[in-house]
């Protein structure tokens, strides 16, 4: 009888521990998904900024059509990948593609800004000054949101790899997530 109580008690302890571990992992996954959604939300103003810059650039740097087209293509690629990747942060391939698209957009936006800064008539233009300020603010917010997301991914990935939580993670389908 006493051994039966010990076995039942041990079984209950394992069940409660498993439920607790699962709940902890699920909470971390939810925080990670929220962080990637916040990151995505911070990218939207940059996508709009890219559109405004392209319109200005078409008027002033017509000889740089290739750069303008590259910005448009990079913006469209990043926007297309953002929705799918943000909804599945554990799809490492999708997240890596999204990160690469965002990096390409940043590179082309930097190049476009450099071209626009070389136009003397734009250096004093209020719209251009405002767009540059918006760009700096947007990039700072994006960097902060990326760091919050990457921190949540680090914690989540560590939790699903650590024993004994890794047992629950493996049995319940928790997968590693990719950083941006």
Backbone as ProteinMPNN parsed JSONL, in Angstrom:
{"seq_chain_A": "XXXXXXXXXXXXXXXXXXXXXXXXXXXXXXXXXXXXXXXXXXXXXXXXXXXXXXXXXXXXXXXXXXXXXXXXXXXXXXXXXXXXXXXXXXXXXXXXXXXXXXXXXXXXXXXXXXXXXXXXXXXXXXXXXXXXXXXXXXXXXXXXXXXXXXXXXXXXXXXXXXXXXXXXXXXXXXXXXXXX", "coords_chain_A": {"N_chain_A": [[0.819, -1.189, 0.0], [1.912, 1.279, 0.851], [3.968, 1.523, -1.0], [2.484, 1.811, -3.289], [1.313, 4.312, -2.904], [3.564, 5.893, -2.991], [4.365, 5.48, -5.665], [2.129, 6.52, -7.059], [2.212, 9.13, -6.098], [4.712, 9.924, -7.125], [4.172, 9.692, -9.86], [2.182, 11.664, -10.113], [3.695, 13.9, -9.45], [5.477, 13.977, -11.624], [3.646, 14.435, -13.707], [2.583, 16.947, -12.958], [4.932, 18.465, -13.015], [5.55, 18.233, -15.755], [3.342, 19.516, -16.942], [3.742, 22.069, -15.928], [6.243, 22.678, -17.076], [5.556, 22.616, -19.787], [3.713, 24.734, -19.854], [5.377, 26.873, -19.199], [7.138, 26.879, -21.405], [5.279, 27.365, -23.438], [4.43, 29.924, -22.729], [6.803, 31.348, -23.127], [7.089, 31.001, -25.865], [4.865, 32.423, -26.745], [5.569, 35.031, -25.919], [7.762, 35.39, -27.571], [6.541, 35.301, -30.099], [4.972, 37.577, -29.89], [6.989, 39.484, -29.701], [8.169, 39.283, -32.247], [6.052, 40.15, -33.771], [5.88, 42.784, -32.896], [8.292, 43.698, -33.868], [7.814, 43.463, -36.615], [5.778, 45.364, -36.823], [7.214, 47.693, -36.385], [8.572, 47.871, -38.72], [6.836, 48.712, -40.687], [6.533, 51.613, -40.892], [9.009, 52.108, -42.081], [8.75, 50.877, -44.546], [6.837, 52.53, -45.701], [8.283, 54.903, -45.704], [10.25, 54.226, -47.535], [8.741, 54.209, -49.875], [8.073, 56.935, -50.091], [10.621, 58.024, -50.415], [11.384, 56.911, -52.836], [9.625, 58.196, -54.572], [10.517, 60.863, -54.352], [13.11, 60.515, -55.246], [12.723, 59.781, -57.904], [12.173, 62.188, -59.082], [14.503, 63.69, -58.776], [16.924, 62.247, -59.154], [17.166, 60.963, -61.73], [18.925, 59.567, -63.336], [19.652, 57.454, -61.832], [18.079, 55.156, -61.984], [18.349, 52.412, -61.66], [19.095, 52.043, -58.967], [16.817, 53.046, -57.722], [14.899, 51.205, -58.619], [15.946, 48.96, -57.387], [15.524, 49.554, -54.678], [12.723, 49.57, -54.612], [12.199, 46.902, -55.356], [13.494, 45.548, -53.235], [12.027, 46.487, -51.041], [9.462, 45.489, -51.672], [10.002, 42.737, -51.606], [10.808, 42.375, -48.921], [8.452, 43.139, -47.6], [6.697, 41.182, -48.554], [7.801, 38.845, -47.476], [7.643, 39.331, -44.776], [5.089, 38.95, -43.528], [4.553, 36.148, -43.643], [6.851, 35.065, -42.393], [6.824, 36.308, -39.889], [4.621, 35.171, -38.714], [5.449, 32.63, -38.198], [7.863, 32.135, -36.353], [9.467, 29.965, -35.777], [10.123, 28.817, -38.124], [12.921, 28.502, -39.464], [14.199, 28.867, -41.944], [12.433, 30.623, -43.316], [12.595, 32.84, -41.625], [15.289, 33.502, -41.914], [15.352, 34.217, -44.599], [13.686, 36.438, -44.532], [15.188, 38.126, -42.855], [17.42, 38.502, -44.5], [16.22, 39.844, -46.633], [15.389, 42.195, -45.348], [17.877, 43.22, -44.665], [18.93, 43.705, -47.213], [17.137, 45.685, -48.062], [17.772, 47.723, -46.242], [20.402, 48.275, -47.052], [20.0, 49.206, -49.712], [18.331, 51.412, -49.208], [20.091, 53.025, -47.752], [21.934, 53.567, -49.75], [20.306, 54.965, -51.543], [19.607, 57.19, -49.981], [22.134, 58.335, -49.75], [22.578, 59.078, -52.408], [20.532, 60.952, -52.719], [21.311, 62.86, -50.876], [23.398, 64.004, -52.193], [22.251, 65.77, -53.878], [22.08, 69.1, -54.192], [19.844, 70.812, -54.085], [18.064, 69.365, -52.567], [19.078, 69.219, -50.033], [18.191, 71.282, -48.408], [15.533, 70.993, -48.485], [12.459, 70.742, -46.865], [10.802, 68.486, -46.725], [12.572, 66.439, -47.322], [14.363, 66.697, -45.201], [12.663, 66.079, -43.091], [11.977, 63.428, -43.774], [14.453, 62.218, -43.479], [14.837, 62.501, -40.724], [12.691, 60.936, -39.849], [13.543, 58.522, -40.832], [15.865, 57.977, -39.299], [14.703, 57.808, -36.738], [12.937, 55.655, -37.182], [14.74, 53.577, -37.777], [16.081, 53.361, -35.342], [14.001, 52.473, -33.664], [13.444, 50.061, -34.924], [15.855, 48.682, -34.542], [15.808, 48.434, -31.739], [13.445, 46.897, -31.388], [14.218, 44.595, -32.756], [16.278, 43.704, -31.095], [14.852, 43.117, -28.74], [13.259, 41.035, -29.721], [15.291, 39.175, -30.483], [16.42, 38.669, -27.97], [14.252, 37.392, -26.722], [14.084, 35.121, -28.307], [16.531, 33.907, -27.751], [16.194, 33.222, -25.031], [13.969, 31.498, -25.249], [14.954, 29.468, -27.004], [17.046, 28.488, -25.409], [15.567, 27.456, -23.283], [14.137, 25.343, -24.5], [16.169, 23.641, -25.066], [17.377, 22.871, -22.722], [17.824, 20.336, -20.331], [15.567, 19.172, -17.968], [13.51, 20.169, -19.516], [13.759, 19.928, -22.226], [12.815, 17.416, -22.83], [10.02, 17.63, -22.618], [9.653, 19.627, -24.52], [10.492, 18.313, -26.857], [8.579, 16.254, -27.04], [6.239, 17.661, -27.418], [6.408, 19.253, -29.642], [7.799, 21.715, -29.729], [9.912, 23.933, -31.407], [13.156, 25.123, -32.363], [13.813, 28.625, -32.719], [14.611, 31.261, -35.031], [16.989, 33.901, -34.945], [16.925, 37.401, -35.762]], "CA_chain_A": [[0.0, 0.0, 0.0], [2.799, 2.434, 0.913], [4.687, 1.643, -2.267], [1.509, 2.301, -4.266], [1.179, 5.752, -2.65], [4.799, 6.499, -3.485], [4.307, 5.429, -7.127], [1.106, 7.483, -7.489], [2.762, 10.453, -5.785], [5.769, 10.196, -8.096], [3.506, 9.904, -11.151], [1.551, 12.984, -10.051], [4.78, 14.878, -9.478], [5.955, 14.044, -13.012], [2.592, 15.073, -14.501], [2.542, 18.374, -12.617], [6.15, 19.076, -13.542], [5.411, 18.294, -17.214], [2.38, 20.579, -17.25], [4.424, 23.329, -15.622], [7.273, 22.902, -18.094], [4.857, 22.947, -21.029], [3.154, 26.09, -19.705], [6.512, 27.813, -19.253], [7.579, 26.942, -22.802], [4.219, 28.012, -24.214], [4.503, 31.349, -22.413], [7.983, 31.905, -23.794], [6.785, 31.031, -27.3], [3.932, 33.544, -26.945], [6.341, 36.274, -25.818], [8.582, 35.471, -28.775], [5.656, 35.668, -31.206], [4.618, 38.983, -29.694], [8.173, 40.287, -30.019], [8.354, 39.337, -33.701], [4.965, 40.995, -34.274], [6.283, 44.165, -32.621], [9.359, 43.993, -34.831], [7.142, 43.686, -37.889], [5.051, 46.638, -36.762], [8.182, 48.783, -36.494], [9.066, 47.927, -40.099], [5.842, 49.336, -41.576], [6.897, 52.996, -41.248], [10.154, 52.115, -42.994], [8.241, 50.554, -45.877], [6.215, 53.758, -46.204], [9.383, 55.83, -45.945], [10.887, 53.812, -48.789], [7.877, 54.678, -50.967], [8.25, 58.39, -50.217], [11.964, 58.284, -50.955], [11.383, 56.542, -54.253], [8.94, 59.269, -55.295], [11.424, 62.006, -54.41], [14.265, 60.152, -56.071], [12.325, 59.778, -59.321], [12.208, 63.575, -59.557], [15.807, 64.335, -58.666], [18.072, 61.431, -59.586], [16.626, 60.123, -62.808], [19.979, 58.719, -63.886], [19.878, 56.342, -60.905], [16.9, 54.298, -62.05], [18.687, 51.076, -61.164], [19.027, 52.097, -57.503], [15.401, 53.216, -57.371], [14.259, 49.905, -58.845], [16.452, 48.036, -56.358], [14.816, 49.871, -53.436], [11.34, 49.093, -54.759], [12.22, 45.435, -55.321], [13.853, 45.11, -51.882], [10.868, 46.794, -50.188], [8.407, 44.518, -51.974], [10.456, 41.43, -51.128], [10.758, 42.383, -47.454], [7.04, 43.155, -47.194], [6.102, 39.881, -48.875], [8.318, 37.827, -46.573], [7.405, 39.672, -43.375], [3.85, 38.367, -42.979], [4.722, 34.713, -43.452], [7.902, 34.771, -41.415], [6.428, 36.776, -38.565], [3.622, 34.264, -38.141], [6.092, 31.356, -37.867], [9.27, 32.386, -36.023], [10.238, 28.731, -35.679], [10.521, 28.423, -39.481], [14.232, 29.145, -39.528], [14.462, 29.272, -43.322], [11.631, 31.825, -43.603], [13.145, 33.954, -40.848], [16.562, 33.894, -42.515], [15.038, 34.919, -45.842], [13.167, 37.749, -44.146], [16.323, 38.918, -42.365], [18.227, 38.869, -45.668], [15.465, 40.862, -47.381], [15.463, 43.434, -44.575], [19.246, 43.706, -44.801], [19.048, 44.257, -48.566], [16.394, 46.947, -48.076], [18.583, 48.71, -45.52], [21.535, 48.624, -47.913], [19.54, 50.024, -50.83], [17.866, 52.692, -48.667], [21.291, 53.81, -47.443], [22.489, 54.021, -51.027], [19.4, 55.973, -52.079], [19.781, 58.403, -49.176], [23.419, 58.94, -50.126], [22.368, 59.735, -53.703], [19.681, 62.123, -52.521], [22.083, 63.874, -50.158], [24.284, 64.648, -53.155], [21.473, 66.763, -54.629], [22.109, 70.318, -53.378], [18.503, 71.372, -53.899], [17.332, 68.567, -51.577], [19.666, 69.36, -48.7], [17.418, 72.254, -47.639], [14.113, 70.683, -48.655], [11.857, 70.341, -45.589], [10.305, 67.108, -46.824], [13.738, 65.552, -47.244], [14.866, 66.767, -43.828], [11.714, 65.326, -42.265], [12.13, 62.005, -44.09], [15.705, 61.751, -42.876], [14.57, 62.357, -39.29], [11.826, 59.755, -39.703], [14.376, 57.336, -41.101], [16.707, 57.734, -38.13], [13.808, 57.332, -35.679], [12.439, 54.322, -37.528], [15.836, 52.608, -37.648], [16.323, 53.152, -33.908], [12.91, 51.632, -33.163], [13.632, 48.73, -35.509], [16.978, 48.053, -33.832], [15.346, 48.075, -30.395], [12.495, 45.784, -31.511], [14.998, 43.418, -33.148], [16.985, 43.239, -29.902], [13.848, 42.488, -27.867], [12.922, 39.744, -30.331], [16.435, 38.269, -30.378], [16.523, 38.257, -26.57], [13.2, 36.406, -26.433], [14.465, 33.886, -29.007], [17.633, 33.307, -26.984], [15.604, 32.596, -23.844], [13.116, 30.394, -25.703], [15.81, 28.383, -27.498], [17.754, 27.901, -24.262], [14.605, 26.675, -22.504], [13.771, 24.073, -25.149], [17.364, 22.787, -25.158], [17.847, 22.474, -21.398], [17.218, 19.172, -19.71], [14.631, 18.202, -18.512], [12.492, 20.804, -20.362], [13.924, 19.444, -23.601], [11.955, 16.237, -22.998], [8.669, 18.135, -22.886], [9.711, 20.342, -25.796], [10.559, 17.319, -27.934], [7.328, 15.495, -27.137], [5.094, 18.519, -27.722], [6.607, 19.962, -30.914], [8.466, 23.017, -29.666], [11.063, 23.955, -32.297], [14.033, 26.284, -32.222], [13.46, 29.805, -33.506], [15.763, 31.959, -35.6], [17.153, 35.318, -34.635], [16.957, 38.308, -36.92]], "C_chain_A": [[0.866, 1.258, 0.0], [3.565, 2.634, -0.393], [3.765, 2.158, -3.366], [1.332, 3.816, -4.126], [2.405, 6.487, -3.183], [4.789, 6.553, -5.012], [3.306, 6.453, -7.657], [1.605, 8.905, -7.242], [3.836, 10.854, -6.776], [5.173, 10.476, -9.474], [2.842, 11.287, -11.195], [2.591, 14.098, -10.111], [5.296, 15.063, -10.902], [4.925, 14.745, -13.89], [2.557, 16.571, -14.226], [3.785, 19.096, -13.137], [6.039, 19.252, -15.058], [4.464, 19.413, -17.637], [3.012, 21.944, -17.002], [5.474, 23.673, -16.666], [6.634, 23.301, -19.422], [4.315, 24.379, -20.968], [4.249, 27.149, -19.79], [6.994, 27.984, -20.687], [6.543, 27.653, -23.676], [4.208, 29.521, -23.961], [5.676, 32.018, -23.103], [7.753, 32.005, -25.301], [5.837, 32.194, -27.607], [4.66, 34.88, -26.871], [7.208, 36.476, -27.062], [7.727, 35.882, -29.975], [5.211, 37.119, -31.095], [5.791, 39.882, -30.075], [8.393, 40.373, -31.522], [7.242, 40.172, -34.337], [5.302, 42.47, -34.05], [7.396, 44.607, -33.571], [8.741, 44.3, -36.192], [6.401, 45.008, -37.928], [6.008, 47.82, -36.905], [8.733, 48.919, -37.915], [8.107, 48.672, -41.026], [6.162, 50.793, -41.886], [8.093, 53.067, -42.203], [9.711, 51.778, -44.406], [7.59, 51.785, -46.509], [7.276, 54.798, -46.545], [10.067, 55.494, -47.27], [10.06, 54.29, -49.977], [8.043, 56.175, -51.191], [9.607, 58.73, -50.833], [12.036, 57.978, -52.445], [10.72, 57.646, -55.075], [9.834, 60.5, -55.419], [12.584, 61.707, -55.357], [13.925, 60.172, -57.557], [12.395, 61.185, -59.905], [13.623, 64.134, -59.653], [16.982, 63.531, -59.211], [17.632, 60.424, -60.646], [17.668, 59.167, -63.383], [20.248, 57.495, -63.0], [18.677, 55.402, -60.846], [17.147, 52.907, -61.5], [18.595, 51.013, -59.639], [17.584, 52.204, -57.045], [14.659, 51.89, -57.522], [14.694, 48.892, -57.79], [15.759, 48.287, -55.025], [13.394, 49.335, -53.495], [11.285, 47.569, -54.663], [12.526, 44.921, -53.911], [12.701, 45.354, -50.913], [9.775, 45.759, -50.412], [8.759, 43.128, -51.461], [10.338, 41.341, -49.606], [9.316, 42.349, -46.968], [6.386, 41.796, -47.429], [6.542, 38.808, -47.883], [7.93, 38.081, -45.119], [6.179, 38.978, -42.798], [4.021, 36.88, -42.69], [5.728, 34.377, -42.37], [7.471, 35.168, -40.014], [5.414, 35.845, -37.917], [4.233, 32.93, -37.723], [7.566, 31.556, -37.524], [10.105, 31.115, -35.849], [10.569, 28.154, -37.053], [11.831, 29.156, -39.785], [14.545, 29.629, -40.94], [13.706, 30.554, -43.676], [12.182, 33.033, -42.869], [14.475, 34.433, -41.44], [16.339, 34.646, -43.821], [14.526, 36.328, -45.548], [14.3, 38.658, -43.683], [17.199, 39.374, -43.529], [17.533, 39.954, -46.488], [15.507, 42.207, -46.666], [16.858, 44.049, -44.676], [19.461, 44.343, -46.173], [18.32, 45.598, -48.656], [17.185, 48.042, -47.376], [19.739, 49.196, -46.386], [21.093, 49.552, -49.041], [18.982, 51.375, -50.368], [19.047, 53.602, -48.327], [21.896, 54.386, -48.721], [21.622, 55.129, -51.622], [19.51, 57.278, -51.296], [21.088, 59.102, -49.54], [23.287, 59.669, -51.463], [21.56, 61.019, -53.54], [20.417, 63.233, -51.782], [23.048, 64.612, -51.069], [23.561, 65.681, -54.013], [21.387, 68.04, -53.788], [20.725, 70.899, -53.113], [17.68, 70.608, -52.871], [17.85, 68.758, -50.157], [18.892, 70.329, -47.813], [15.919, 71.992, -47.723], [13.532, 70.123, -47.346], [11.354, 68.896, -45.617], [11.457, 66.124, -46.675], [14.316, 65.533, -45.833], [13.972, 65.945, -42.905], [11.842, 63.82, -42.518], [13.406, 61.434, -43.472], [15.533, 61.57, -41.373], [13.702, 61.137, -39.014], [12.633, 58.48, -39.882], [15.22, 56.984, -39.879], [15.857, 57.181, -36.982], [13.316, 55.923, -35.936], [13.527, 53.27, -37.345], [16.15, 52.327, -36.185], [15.256, 52.242, -33.307], [13.04, 50.198, -33.675], [14.751, 47.993, -34.782], [16.566, 47.594, -32.435], [14.401, 46.868, -30.458], [13.21, 44.493, -31.907], [15.715, 42.834, -31.93], [16.03, 42.545, -28.937], [13.477, 41.111, -28.415], [14.072, 38.75, -30.161], [16.645, 37.793, -28.944], [15.477, 37.198, -26.231], [13.5, 35.076, -27.118], [15.568, 33.164, -28.241], [17.09, 32.569, -25.76], [14.773, 31.372, -24.216], [13.968, 29.21, -26.146], [16.565, 27.705, -26.359], [16.811, 27.014, -23.464], [14.268, 25.351, -23.17], [14.962, 23.133, -25.298], [17.814, 22.248, -23.804], [17.07, 21.264, -20.879], [16.683, 19.597, -18.351], [13.523, 18.821, -19.379], [12.573, 20.321, -21.805], [13.072, 18.203, -23.861], [10.534, 16.66, -23.356], [8.639, 18.833, -24.241], [9.71, 19.365, -26.968], [9.257, 16.575, -28.133], [6.154, 16.353, -27.606], [5.318, 19.432, -28.924], [7.193, 21.357, -30.833], [9.728, 22.947, -30.505], [11.884, 25.203, -32.026], [13.527, 27.404, -33.126], [14.74, 30.48, -33.978], [15.787, 33.409, -35.147], [17.16, 36.12, -35.922], [18.222, 39.132, -36.902]], "O_chain_A": [[0.601, 2.195, -0.752], [3.783, 3.762, -0.834], [4.21, 2.861, -4.272], [1.214, 4.521, -5.129], [2.291, 7.571, -3.756], [5.168, 7.57, -5.593], [3.607, 7.177, -8.607], [1.435, 9.781, -8.09], [3.871, 12.001, -7.222], [5.616, 11.388, -10.173], [2.935, 11.991, -12.2], [2.373, 15.122, -10.758], [5.527, 16.193, -11.334], [5.29, 15.566, -14.731], [2.508, 17.375, -15.158], [3.69, 20.215, -13.642], [6.395, 20.306, -15.586], [4.749, 20.161, -18.572], [2.827, 22.869, -17.793], [5.582, 24.823, -17.091], [7.111, 24.211, -20.1], [4.449, 25.14, -21.926], [4.052, 28.204, -20.393], [7.233, 29.105, -21.136], [6.897, 28.448, -24.547], [3.998, 30.303, -24.888], [5.551, 33.134, -23.607], [8.171, 32.973, -25.937], [5.996, 32.872, -28.622], [4.395, 35.771, -27.678], [7.365, 37.598, -27.544], [8.143, 36.718, -30.777], [5.089, 37.811, -32.106], [5.6, 40.924, -30.702], [8.768, 41.431, -32.026], [7.476, 40.836, -35.346], [5.04, 43.307, -34.913], [7.427, 45.754, -34.017], [9.104, 45.281, -36.839], [6.396, 45.695, -38.95], [5.644, 48.841, -37.488], [9.292, 49.956, -38.272], [8.533, 49.208, -42.049], [6.074, 51.189, -43.048], [8.179, 53.973, -43.032], [10.241, 52.334, -45.369], [7.766, 52.051, -47.698], [7.173, 55.491, -47.558], [10.419, 56.392, -48.035], [10.619, 54.73, -50.982], [8.143, 56.634, -52.329], [9.711, 59.624, -51.673], [12.671, 58.702, -53.211], [11.203, 57.991, -56.153], [9.898, 61.112, -56.485], [12.979, 62.549, -56.163], [14.764, 60.543, -58.378], [12.65, 61.35, -61.098], [13.907, 64.962, -60.518], [17.952, 64.12, -59.688], [17.72, 59.209, -60.463], [17.328, 58.084, -63.861], [20.998, 56.601, -63.393], [18.31, 54.916, -59.777], [16.243, 52.291, -60.935], [18.078, 50.044, -59.085], [17.173, 51.536, -56.096], [13.883, 51.503, -56.647], [13.896, 48.063, -57.353], [15.437, 47.338, -54.311], [12.916, 48.719, -52.542], [10.429, 47.014, -53.973], [11.896, 43.972, -53.444], [12.427, 44.515, -50.055], [9.225, 45.213, -49.455], [7.897, 42.423, -50.937], [9.832, 40.355, -49.07], [8.991, 41.617, -46.033], [5.613, 41.32, -46.597], [5.743, 37.957, -47.493], [7.893, 37.148, -44.316], [6.235, 38.465, -41.681], [3.669, 36.411, -41.608], [5.487, 33.509, -41.53], [7.728, 34.441, -39.054], [5.361, 35.745, -36.692], [3.611, 32.174, -36.976], [8.434, 31.189, -38.316], [11.332, 31.192, -35.783], [11.223, 27.115, -37.144], [11.834, 30.277, -40.293], [15.11, 30.71, -41.103], [14.278, 31.467, -44.271], [12.231, 34.131, -43.424], [14.751, 35.632, -41.461], [17.054, 35.603, -44.118], [14.889, 37.287, -46.23], [14.366, 39.824, -44.073], [17.67, 40.511, -43.541], [18.183, 40.876, -46.98], [15.644, 43.248, -47.309], [16.994, 45.27, -44.763], [20.096, 45.392, -46.284], [18.83, 46.541, -49.26], [17.257, 49.168, -47.868], [20.018, 50.394, -46.443], [21.737, 50.57, -49.297], [19.144, 52.376, -51.065], [19.005, 54.805, -48.584], [22.313, 55.543, -48.761], [22.142, 56.115, -52.145], [19.507, 58.357, -51.888], [21.134, 60.329, -49.627], [23.83, 60.762, -51.627], [21.871, 62.042, -54.15], [20.176, 64.414, -52.032], [23.471, 65.725, -50.755], [24.196, 66.392, -54.792], [20.689, 68.058, -52.774], [20.468, 71.422, -52.029], [16.698, 71.139, -52.352], [17.138, 68.487, -49.191], [18.933, 70.209, -46.589], [15.128, 72.698, -47.097], [14.052, 69.154, -46.793], [11.476, 68.175, -44.627], [11.336, 65.106, -45.993], [14.71, 64.481, -45.33], [14.458, 65.208, -42.048], [11.817, 63.029, -41.576], [13.421, 60.297, -43.002], [16.026, 60.595, -40.805], [13.946, 60.394, -38.063], [12.43, 57.492, -39.177], [15.278, 55.823, -39.474], [16.24, 56.208, -36.332], [13.28, 55.092, -35.028], [13.264, 52.19, -36.815], [16.451, 51.19, -35.82], [15.571, 51.343, -32.528], [12.776, 49.243, -32.945], [14.611, 46.817, -34.445], [16.929, 46.501, -32.0], [14.54, 45.929, -29.675], [12.842, 43.415, -31.441], [15.755, 41.616, -31.753], [16.363, 41.5, -28.378], [13.39, 40.139, -27.664], [13.854, 37.613, -29.742], [17.01, 36.638, -28.724], [15.774, 36.224, -25.539], [13.201, 34.016, -26.568], [15.534, 31.941, -28.103], [17.478, 31.434, -25.488], [14.868, 30.33, -23.566], [13.736, 28.079, -25.719], [16.706, 26.482, -26.348], [17.205, 25.939, -23.013], [14.126, 24.336, -22.487], [14.788, 21.958, -25.62], [18.556, 21.267, -23.746], [15.845, 21.189, -20.977], [17.358, 20.353, -17.652], [12.688, 18.096, -19.919], [11.57, 20.309, -22.52], [12.653, 17.967, -24.994], [9.925, 16.118, -24.278], [7.702, 18.647, -25.019], [9.005, 19.572, -27.956], [8.868, 16.292, -29.266], [5.178, 15.824, -28.137], [4.491, 20.303, -29.194], [7.089, 22.116, -31.797], [10.53, 22.025, -30.352], [11.375, 26.205, -31.525], [12.899, 27.159, -34.156], [15.81, 30.294, -33.399], [14.749, 34.051, -34.988], [17.372, 35.591, -37.013], [18.436, 39.955, -37.792]]}, "name": "protein", "num_of_chains": 1, "seq": "XXXXXXXXXXXXXXXXXXXXXXXXXXXXXXXXXXXXXXXXXXXXXXXXXXXXXXXXXXXXXXXXXXXXXXXXXXXXXXXXXXXXXXXXXXXXXXXXXXXXXXXXXXXXXXXXXXXXXXXXXXXXXXXXXXXXXXXXXXXXXXXXXXXXXXXXXXXXXXXXXXXXXXXXXXXXXXXXXXXX"}
